Amino acid sequence: MASSSRALSKLAVPHGAVLLRQSPAAAVAPRLFLQASRRTVAARPVFGSTQALVARRGYASEAAPAPAPAPKKKSRFRVLRWTWRLGYLSTIAGIVYMGYGVYQDRHPEDQVEPDPTKKTLVILGTGWGSVSLLKRLDTENYNVIVISPRNYFLFTPLLPSCTTGTIEHRSIMEPIRTILRQKKASVRFYEAEASSIDPDRKVVRIYDVSEIRGDITETEVPYDMLVVGVGAENATFGIQGVREHSCFLKEIGDAQKIRKRIMDCVETAAFKDQPQEEINRLLHMVVVGGGPTGVEFAGELQDFFEEDIKKLVPDIADRFRVTLIEALPNVLPMFSKQLIEYTESTFKEEKINIHTKTVVKKVTDKAVEAEVTHPDGKKEKIVFPYGLLVWATGNAVRPVVKDLMSRIPAQKDSRRGLAVNEYLVVQGTRDIWAVGDCAVAGYAPTAQVAGQEGTFLARLFNNMAIRRRSRTRSASSARR
């Protein structure tokens, strides 16, 4: 029996095979080895069915291995796909928002009619300060009246770009009635010029300045509260010939006039048999005033000729010159030294001539006569022939502001405009405020400052109305 068992074991285990129970270390071998050898043993039996039976007996208790899950493929364009989805949704949202805005503009809500029991607020002008006030003012608290000879708001910082055609004038204009129609309460607008203000009677006298005249061209508008935002006019300092021969840069009409004058100078210089001296004069553009307006216009003019005129009229393009005249020692005197140095170096690179300490004495139809002061103190007269002369020397007080200053004793020492306190109230009055270039508040006369002043006044008037309503409610409750 023992011999037969040994024979059977020899038949079952081929020579050279390794037994599984040889050592404890072999017992803890990974099952992976057994599973891998299972297929080999089952596929290649030694002596037919006997070895196959032994192999099946040895692995009958082993569970079949679960198939490993297939790894997920990482998408290479996952980020791009989500970016496209977000862009698609953003585009749809933007279209819906724009459509809603257009619908609101074309179908505005009904406005509240003026209430006679409320105070009348009169706003003079449609400049930066006045429009900023109108946009943020709650018109339900007052009966608002706007008076201005200009029935649109003008984005003045881009006005020099209109002179060269870089920007069309329609792009920097916004109708004032469009702004007023968006308010909750109705606002009256009169296209007229204010000729005088009577602070004692609290009336503003206005007259029609349009080309179409009706039966009534002058009338009076009463007020309870008055905001003066008429701005300033061009300062000529009484120099002979300035108004007759210069172009200003303050309104849309000025920009259109300059644009036409530039092209007229170019075409006249290109005329057949034109003398060389006359060509030099026609293509010499002179800008008087080294403030922000003059500096920006000089740069725009030089870029216009470098980028456009040289390509269109190359024969006379090398004759073109731009000269900037400033009476003070440097340009942009109200700004920092770093900005002044940067401007002067940039103009030098662009070949724009700067003449500082140069005072204009007289203007003719073809030349500017000036007096320059040298570093040693000596003065010399110099003549600048020109084809185009743009006068941008600063601001002067308008006649209506002068008239108001003469009626207020506290304004007798003021020269540059209406002196105001920290609340923009005109000194010597209680119900008159001033914003913009016509007010002397201690800040630079820029569009940004005027806009901030208008925002401040709107917040002030809204708070005043809230306090007034609270006092009225307290008084009515006390009576009960």
C-alpha positions as CSV (number, residue, x, y, z in Angstrom):
1,M,0.0,0.0,0.0
2,A,2.8,2.4,0.9
3,S,4.6,1.6,-2.3
4,S,1.5,2.3,-4.4
5,S,1.1,5.7,-2.6
6,R,4.6,6.6,-3.4
7,A,4.1,5.6,-7.0
8,L,0.9,7.7,-7.2
9,S,2.7,10.7,-5.8
10,K,5.5,10.3,-8.3
11,L,2.9,10.2,-11.0
12,A,1.0,13.3,-9.8
13,V,4.1,15.5,-9.2
14,P,6.5,15.6,-12.1
15,H,10.2,15.6,-11.5
16,G,11.7,19.0,-10.7
17,A,8.3,20.5,-9.5
18,V,8.2,22.5,-6.3
19,L,5.8,21.5,-3.6
20,L,3.6,24.2,-2.0
21,R,4.2,22.9,1.6
22,Q,7.9,22.9,1.7
23,S,8.5,25.8,4.1
24,P,6.5,28.4,6.1
25,A,7.9,31.1,3.8
26,A,6.4,29.4,0.8
27,A,3.0,29.4,2.5
28,V,2.8,33.2,2.5
29,A,3.8,33.5,-1.1
30,P,1.5,35.8,-3.1
31,R,-1.6,34.3,-4.5
32,L,-0.8,35.8,-7.7
33,F,1.9,33.1,-8.3
34,L,-0.7,30.4,-7.7
35,Q,-3.3,32.1,-9.9
36,A,-0.8,32.5,-12.7
37,S,0.3,28.9,-12.5
38,R,-3.2,27.6,-12.4
39,R,-3.8,28.1,-16.1
40,T,-0.5,26.4,-16.9
41,V,-1.2,23.3,-14.8
42,A,-4.8,22.9,-16.1
43,A,-3.7,23.3,-19.7
44,R,-0.9,20.9,-19.6
45,P,-1.7,17.7,-17.5
46,V,1.1,15.2,-17.1
47,F,-0.8,11.9,-17.2
48,G,-4.2,12.7,-18.6
49,S,-7.2,13.0,-16.2
50,T,-5.4,12.0,-13.0
51,Q,-3.2,15.2,-12.9
52,A,-6.1,17.3,-14.0
53,L,-8.1,16.0,-11.1
54,V,-5.3,16.8,-8.6
55,A,-5.0,20.3,-10.0
56,R,-8.7,20.9,-9.7
57,R,-8.7,19.6,-6.2
58,G,-5.8,21.9,-5.2
59,Y,-7.7,25.1,-6.5
60,A,-11.3,24.4,-5.9
61,S,-11.4,26.6,-2.8
62,E,-9.8,29.6,-4.6
63,A,-12.2,32.4,-5.7
64,A,-12.0,33.7,-9.3
65,P,-10.2,37.0,-9.5
66,A,-12.4,40.1,-10.2
67,P,-11.5,41.8,-13.4
68,A,-9.7,45.1,-12.8
69,P,-11.7,48.2,-13.9
70,A,-10.6,49.8,-17.0
71,P,-8.8,53.2,-16.3
72,K,-10.7,56.3,-17.4
73,K,-9.2,58.1,-20.3
74,K,-8.3,61.7,-19.4
75,S,-9.7,64.1,-21.9
76,R,-7.1,66.3,-23.5
77,F,-9.6,69.0,-24.4
78,R,-11.6,69.1,-21.1
79,V,-10.5,72.7,-20.3
80,L,-11.2,73.9,-23.8
81,R,-14.6,72.3,-23.7
82,W,-15.6,74.0,-20.5
83,T,-14.2,77.3,-21.7
84,W,-16.3,77.1,-24.8
85,R,-19.4,76.3,-22.7
86,L,-18.8,79.3,-20.4
87,G,-18.2,81.6,-23.4
88,Y,-21.3,80.4,-25.1
89,L,-23.4,81.0,-21.9
90,S,-21.8,84.4,-21.4
91,T,-22.6,85.4,-24.9
92,I,-26.2,84.4,-24.5
93,A,-26.5,86.3,-21.2
94,G,-24.9,89.4,-22.8
95,I,-27.3,89.4,-25.7
96,V,-30.3,89.0,-23.3
97,Y,-29.0,91.9,-21.1
98,M,-28.4,94.2,-24.1
99,G,-31.9,93.3,-25.5
100,Y,-33.4,94.1,-22.1
101,G,-31.6,97.5,-22.0
102,V,-32.8,98.3,-25.6
103,Y,-36.3,97.4,-24.6
104,Q,-36.2,99.7,-21.6
105,D,-34.9,102.6,-23.6
106,R,-37.7,102.2,-26.2
107,H,-40.4,101.5,-23.6
108,P,-39.6,103.8,-20.6
109,E,-41.9,103.8,-17.7
110,D,-44.3,106.7,-17.1
111,Q,-42.8,109.5,-15.1
112,V,-44.2,111.2,-12.0
113,E,-45.6,114.6,-12.7
114,P,-44.2,117.7,-10.8
115,D,-45.6,118.3,-7.3
116,P,-46.3,122.0,-6.6
117,T,-45.7,121.4,-2.9
118,K,-42.0,120.4,-3.5
119,K,-39.1,122.8,-3.9
120,T,-38.0,123.8,-7.4
121,L,-34.4,123.0,-8.2
122,V,-32.9,124.8,-11.2
123,I,-29.7,123.5,-12.8
124,L,-27.8,125.7,-15.2
125,G,-25.7,123.9,-17.8
126,T,-25.3,120.4,-19.2
127,G,-21.6,119.9,-18.5
128,W,-19.8,117.3,-16.4
129,G,-20.9,118.7,-13.0
130,S,-24.6,119.2,-14.0
131,V,-25.0,115.8,-15.8
132,S,-23.3,114.0,-12.9
133,L,-25.8,115.6,-10.6
134,L,-28.7,114.7,-12.8
135,K,-27.8,111.1,-13.1
136,R,-27.6,110.5,-9.4
137,L,-30.3,112.9,-8.2
138,D,-33.6,111.4,-7.0
139,T,-35.9,113.7,-9.0
140,E,-39.0,112.6,-7.0
141,N,-37.9,114.9,-4.2
142,Y,-37.8,118.1,-6.3
143,N,-39.3,119.8,-9.3
144,V,-36.1,119.9,-11.4
145,I,-35.6,122.3,-14.3
146,V,-32.5,122.2,-16.5
147,I,-31.5,125.2,-18.6
148,S,-28.7,125.1,-21.1
149,P,-28.0,126.4,-24.7
150,R,-26.6,122.9,-25.4
151,N,-29.1,120.1,-25.5
152,Y,-26.5,117.3,-25.2
153,F,-23.7,116.2,-23.0
154,L,-20.2,116.4,-24.5
155,F,-17.4,114.1,-23.5
156,T,-14.7,116.9,-23.7
157,P,-11.6,114.8,-23.0
158,L,-12.0,113.2,-26.5
159,L,-12.7,116.4,-28.3
160,P,-9.1,116.8,-29.6
161,S,-9.5,113.4,-31.3
162,C,-12.5,114.7,-33.3
163,T,-10.3,117.3,-34.9
164,T,-8.3,114.7,-36.8
165,G,-11.1,112.2,-37.5
166,T,-9.9,109.6,-35.0
167,I,-13.3,109.7,-33.3
168,E,-16.5,110.9,-34.9
169,H,-18.3,113.7,-33.0
170,R,-21.5,111.6,-32.6
171,S,-19.5,109.2,-30.5
172,I,-18.9,111.7,-27.7
173,M,-22.4,113.3,-27.6
174,E,-25.3,112.1,-25.5
175,P,-28.7,113.9,-25.8
176,I,-29.7,115.4,-22.5
177,R,-33.4,114.5,-23.0
178,T,-32.3,110.8,-23.1
179,I,-30.8,111.2,-19.7
180,L,-33.8,113.0,-18.3
181,R,-36.3,110.4,-19.7
182,Q,-34.6,107.8,-17.5
183,K,-35.5,109.5,-14.3
184,K,-38.5,108.4,-12.2
185,A,-40.0,112.0,-12.0
186,S,-40.2,114.2,-15.1
187,V,-37.6,116.9,-15.6
188,R,-38.2,120.1,-17.7
189,F,-35.5,121.2,-20.1
190,Y,-35.2,124.7,-21.7
191,E,-32.7,125.2,-24.5
192,A,-31.7,128.8,-23.5
193,E,-28.9,130.9,-22.2
194,A,-29.0,132.4,-18.7
195,S,-28.4,136.1,-18.9
196,S,-28.7,137.1,-15.3
197,I,-29.5,135.7,-11.8
198,D,-31.3,137.7,-9.1
199,P,-30.5,136.1,-5.7
200,D,-32.9,138.4,-3.9
201,R,-36.0,137.6,-6.0
202,K,-34.8,134.1,-6.7
203,V,-35.3,134.2,-10.4
204,V,-33.1,133.4,-13.4
205,R,-33.6,135.4,-16.6
206,I,-33.1,133.3,-19.8
207,Y,-33.3,134.0,-23.5
208,D,-33.6,131.8,-26.6
209,V,-30.4,131.4,-28.6
210,S,-31.6,129.0,-31.3
211,E,-31.9,130.1,-34.9
212,I,-35.6,129.4,-34.9
213,R,-37.4,132.1,-32.8
214,G,-40.9,132.0,-31.5
215,D,-43.1,134.8,-30.1
216,I,-41.4,134.7,-26.7
217,T,-37.7,134.7,-26.7
218,E,-37.0,135.9,-23.1
219,T,-38.5,135.0,-19.8
220,E,-37.8,134.4,-16.1
221,V,-37.7,131.1,-14.2
222,P,-38.2,131.1,-10.4
223,Y,-36.2,128.8,-8.2
224,D,-36.0,127.6,-4.6
225,M,-32.5,126.0,-5.1
226,L,-30.1,126.9,-7.8
227,V,-27.0,125.0,-9.1
228,V,-24.7,127.0,-11.4
229,G,-22.7,124.8,-13.7
230,V,-22.3,127.0,-16.8
231,G,-18.5,126.3,-17.1
232,A,-16.2,129.0,-18.5
233,E,-15.4,130.6,-21.8
234,N,-12.1,130.9,-23.6
235,A,-9.6,133.4,-22.2
236,T,-8.1,135.7,-24.8
237,F,-6.5,138.2,-22.3
238,G,-7.6,141.0,-24.6
239,I,-4.9,140.2,-27.2
240,Q,-5.6,141.8,-30.6
241,G,-6.7,139.4,-33.3
242,V,-7.3,136.3,-31.2
243,R,-11.1,136.0,-31.7
244,E,-10.9,137.0,-35.3
245,H,-8.1,134.6,-36.5
246,S,-7.9,131.8,-33.9
247,C,-9.7,128.5,-33.6
248,F,-10.9,127.5,-30.1
249,L,-11.4,123.9,-28.8
250,K,-14.4,123.8,-26.5
251,E,-17.4,122.7,-28.5
252,I,-18.3,120.3,-31.3
253,G,-18.5,123.2,-33.7
254,D,-14.9,124.1,-32.8
255,A,-13.6,120.6,-33.6
256,Q,-15.4,120.5,-36.9
257,K,-14.0,123.9,-37.9
258,I,-10.4,122.8,-37.0
259,R,-10.8,119.6,-39.0
260,K,-11.9,121.5,-42.1
261,R,-9.1,124.0,-41.6
262,I,-6.4,121.3,-41.4
263,M,-7.5,119.8,-44.7
264,D,-7.8,123.2,-46.4
265,C,-4.2,124.0,-45.4
266,V,-3.0,120.7,-46.8
267,E,-4.8,121.0,-50.1
268,T,-3.8,124.6,-50.5
269,A,-0.2,123.7,-49.9
270,A,-0.4,121.0,-52.6
271,F,-1.8,123.5,-55.1
272,K,0.1,123.8,-58.4
273,D,3.0,126.3,-58.5
274,Q,2.6,127.1,-54.8
275,P,5.7,129.0,-53.5
276,Q,7.9,127.1,-51.1
277,E,7.7,129.8,-48.4
278,E,3.9,129.7,-48.6
279,I,3.9,125.9,-48.3
280,N,6.0,126.2,-45.1
281,R,3.5,128.6,-43.7
282,L,0.4,126.6,-44.6
283,L,1.8,123.4,-43.0
284,H,2.9,125.1,-39.8
285,M,0.3,124.4,-37.1
286,V,0.6,126.6,-34.0
287,V,-1.0,125.8,-30.7
288,V,-1.0,128.5,-28.0
289,G,-1.4,127.1,-24.5
290,G,0.5,124.4,-22.7
291,G,-2.4,123.0,-20.7
292,P,-4.0,119.6,-21.0
293,T,-6.1,120.6,-24.1
294,G,-3.2,122.2,-26.0
295,V,-0.8,119.3,-25.2
296,E,-3.3,116.6,-26.2
297,F,-4.2,118.4,-29.4
298,A,-0.6,118.9,-30.5
299,G,0.0,115.2,-30.0
300,E,-3.1,114.2,-31.9
301,L,-2.1,116.6,-34.8
302,Q,1.4,115.2,-35.1
303,D,0.1,111.6,-35.1
304,F,-2.4,112.5,-37.8
305,F,0.2,113.8,-40.1
306,E,2.7,110.9,-39.4
307,E,0.1,108.2,-39.9
308,D,-2.2,109.6,-42.6
309,I,-1.0,112.8,-44.3
310,K,2.4,111.4,-45.1
311,K,0.9,108.5,-47.0
312,L,-1.7,110.6,-48.9
313,V,0.5,113.6,-49.7
314,P,4.1,112.5,-49.6
315,D,5.4,115.3,-51.7
316,I,4.9,118.0,-49.0
317,A,4.8,115.8,-45.9
318,D,8.3,116.7,-44.8
319,R,7.3,120.4,-44.5
320,F,4.7,119.8,-41.8
321,R,5.5,121.3,-38.3
322,V,3.7,121.6,-35.0
323,T,4.7,124.3,-32.5
324,L,3.4,124.7,-29.0
325,I,3.7,128.1,-27.3
326,E,3.5,128.5,-23.5
327,A,3.9,131.7,-21.5
328,L,5.0,129.8,-18.3
329,P,8.5,128.1,-17.8
330,N,7.0,124.7,-18.6
331,V,4.0,122.9,-20.0
332,L,1.3,121.4,-17.8
333,P,2.2,123.6,-14.8
334,M,-0.6,122.1,-12.7
335,F,0.8,118.6,-12.8
336,S,3.8,116.8,-11.3
337,K,7.4,117.3,-12.4
338,Q,7.6,113.7,-13.6
339,L,4.7,114.2,-16.0
340,I,6.1,117.5,-17.2
341,E,9.5,115.9,-18.0
342,Y,7.8,112.9,-19.7
343,T,5.7,115.2,-21.9
344,E,8.7,117.4,-22.9
345,S,10.8,114.3,-23.8
346,T,8.0,112.7,-25.8
347,F,7.4,115.9,-27.8
348,K,11.1,116.1,-28.5
349,E,11.1,112.6,-29.9
350,E,8.0,113.4,-32.0
351,K,9.7,116.6,-33.3
352,I,7.1,118.9,-31.8
353,N,8.6,122.3,-31.0
354,I,8.0,123.7,-27.5
355,H,8.5,127.5,-26.9
356,T,8.2,128.3,-23.2
357,K,8.4,131.7,-21.6
358,T,6.8,133.0,-24.8
359,V,4.0,135.6,-24.6
360,V,1.8,136.2,-27.5
361,K,1.4,140.0,-28.2
362,K,-0.6,140.1,-31.4
363,V,-2.3,137.8,-33.9
364,T,-2.8,138.5,-37.6
365,D,-4.3,136.4,-40.3
366,K,-1.0,134.7,-41.2
367,A,1.4,135.2,-38.2
368,V,1.7,135.2,-34.4
369,E,3.8,137.9,-32.9
370,A,5.3,137.0,-29.6
371,E,7.9,138.0,-27.1
372,V,10.3,135.3,-25.7
373,T,12.3,135.7,-22.5
374,H,15.8,134.1,-22.6
375,P,17.5,132.5,-19.6
376,D,19.7,135.7,-19.1
377,G,16.5,137.8,-18.8
378,K,16.7,139.4,-22.3
379,K,13.5,139.6,-24.3
380,E,13.2,139.1,-28.0
381,K,10.4,139.5,-30.4
382,I,9.7,136.5,-32.6
383,V,7.1,135.9,-35.4
384,F,5.5,132.5,-36.1
385,P,3.9,132.2,-39.5
386,Y,1.0,129.7,-39.4
387,G,-1.6,128.0,-41.4
388,L,-3.7,126.9,-38.4
389,L,-3.8,128.6,-35.0
390,V,-5.5,126.9,-32.1
391,W,-6.0,129.0,-28.9
392,A,-6.2,126.9,-25.8
393,T,-4.8,129.2,-23.1
394,G,-7.3,128.6,-20.3
395,N,-10.7,129.7,-19.0
396,A,-12.4,133.0,-18.3
397,V,-15.5,133.8,-16.3
398,R,-18.8,133.9,-18.2
399,P,-20.9,137.1,-18.2
400,V,-23.7,135.5,-16.2
401,V,-21.2,134.5,-13.5
402,K,-19.7,138.0,-13.5
403,D,-23.2,139.5,-13.1
404,L,-24.0,137.2,-10.1
405,M,-20.6,138.0,-8.4
406,S,-21.4,141.7,-8.7
407,R,-24.7,141.1,-6.8
408,I,-23.1,139.2,-3.9
409,P,-20.9,141.4,-1.6
410,A,-19.0,138.3,-0.3
411,Q,-17.8,137.7,-3.9
412,K,-16.1,141.0,-4.4
413,D,-12.6,139.6,-4.0
414,S,-13.1,136.6,-6.3
415,R,-11.6,136.9,-9.7
416,R,-11.6,133.4,-11.3
417,G,-15.2,132.4,-10.5
418,L,-17.7,131.9,-7.7
419,A,-16.0,131.2,-4.4
420,V,-17.7,128.2,-2.6
421,N,-17.3,126.5,0.8
422,E,-16.7,122.8,1.5
423,Y,-20.3,122.1,0.6
424,L,-20.1,123.9,-2.7
425,V,-22.4,126.6,-1.5
426,V,-21.7,130.0,-3.0
427,Q,-20.3,132.2,-0.3
428,G,-22.8,135.0,0.7
429,T,-25.8,132.9,-0.2
430,R,-27.8,130.0,1.3
431,D,-29.6,128.4,-1.7
432,I,-27.1,128.7,-4.6
433,W,-24.4,126.1,-5.3
434,A,-21.7,126.1,-8.0
435,V,-19.9,123.2,-9.7
436,G,-17.3,122.8,-12.5
437,D,-15.1,125.5,-14.0
438,C,-17.3,128.4,-12.8
439,A,-16.6,127.5,-9.1
440,V,-13.4,128.2,-7.2
441,A,-13.2,125.2,-4.8
442,G,-9.4,124.8,-4.6
443,Y,-9.2,121.9,-7.1
444,A,-7.9,121.6,-10.6
445,P,-10.4,122.7,-13.3
446,T,-10.8,119.2,-14.9
447,A,-13.7,117.1,-16.0
448,Q,-13.0,114.5,-13.2
449,V,-13.2,117.1,-10.5
450,A,-16.5,118.5,-11.9
451,G,-18.0,115.1,-12.1
452,Q,-17.1,114.4,-8.5
453,E,-18.6,117.7,-7.4
454,G,-21.9,116.8,-9.1
455,T,-21.9,113.4,-7.4
456,F,-21.4,115.0,-4.1
457,L,-24.2,117.5,-4.6
458,A,-26.6,114.7,-5.7
459,R,-25.9,112.8,-2.5
460,L,-26.2,116.1,-0.5
461,F,-29.6,116.9,-2.0
462,N,-30.9,113.4,-1.5
463,N,-30.0,113.5,2.1
464,M,-31.6,116.9,2.6
465,A,-34.8,115.6,1.1
466,I,-34.8,112.6,3.5
467,R,-34.2,114.8,6.5
468,R,-37.0,117.1,5.4
469,R,-39.4,114.2,5.1
470,S,-38.5,112.9,8.5
471,R,-39.0,116.3,10.1
472,T,-42.4,116.6,8.4
473,R,-43.5,113.2,9.7
474,S,-42.3,114.0,13.2
475,A,-44.2,117.3,13.2
476,S,-47.4,115.6,11.9
477,S,-47.1,112.9,14.6
478,A,-46.6,115.5,17.3
479,R,-49.8,117.3,16.3
480,R,-51.8,114.1,16.5
